Amino acid sequence: MRNNRVVSIAAVLGILIVVVTFVGAAKLAGEEKGDKDVAKSSAPVSSGSGVVVFGYVDINNGAGLLHLFPNTFPQPCKVAKIHFKEGQDVKKDDLLIEFEDPQCEFKIQQAKAGLEKAKAAHARTVALLNQANLGPRVQKAAIVVQQLTVKSKEAELEGAKIDLKHQEDNFGKIGANNDSGVMSAKKKVTAAELALEAEKKKVEGLEKIDPVPFKIDEARAGVDEAKAAVSLQESQLAEAENYKRQLFLRAPANGRIERSHVTEGLWFGAQSRMAALEFLPRGQIIVRAEVDQEWASRVREGQNAKIQDESNPELKWSGKVIHVSDCFLPKRSNSGVPDMLGGSEARILECIVSIDHFDKVDLKTSLRILQKVKVSIGFE
């Protein structure tokens, strides 16, 4: 019985040894295979090697289909008039939609009134500055006139003194004191002296008076302040008028309105999520091929490409890789831009493939924007 137990233990150990040996050999073989795969993927692309990927038809303008919102978005505005409908071709700068904002005209009128008020204040400050500049000259002229008046009074005083002396000489000093003529001459002298003194005081007063009620520097500062107020009101008026111009949505390029989401009377605001129009600009038709990282080393510019509709292999076109991205980026969303907030971590290498004779392709019957296609790249 003991011999049977020993035999059983030996058998189990033998099985374990075989299993470990098999696992080790498999792991080694796997590592060797993996090394060969790495070497193969790192090797230069050989002639005839290629890759089959999927992509979407697009316009080679970077953005593809454009979603047009009011220029004033997200400010509230209402659709006033629609000039083009779905499917219509338009030219660059054609007026597509007129919007209206009830506050717009009010803001323009308010800005115009503010500008007129600022201009009136500026005119007043300019007049005060002119008065301030004129004041010293007026004062100087008044002082000169007053000085001439002083000289005139001095002459009158001198004449009165001469007349008094003549009266005194005629009657003698003793008799002249009682003479009415002499007494009158003395009073004239006294009056002339008082008048002269009064005119001299006027000169002193003029010289002490400030020519204007405020300084010239203050007047200039007032003009500068009023001028700045005018500029501010002009900018506010320009801003209001520019806002009014933004209420007119125009075509950004030659193209076609693919879809419209507006009706007259519809309000746009911060809560709006749909664009007013989906606009397809004219441009070169291309395919944006999406290459996984596994096959990225097989794609380069200049390679020939075969394009066919994903569902109908009878629809075929030829083209060439004209650009290979330098980055692995998220796939583009239906809006034509990378979906950075989609939550997916998948990254692809985007390649732009031209379509031979794209100008002769009928976009309404065989090839359409955002159509999904299969692209064979690099096959000889």
Order of alpha helices (4+ residues) and beta strands (2+ residues): alpha-beta-beta-beta-beta-beta-alpha-alpha-alpha-beta-beta-beta-beta-beta-beta-beta-beta-beta
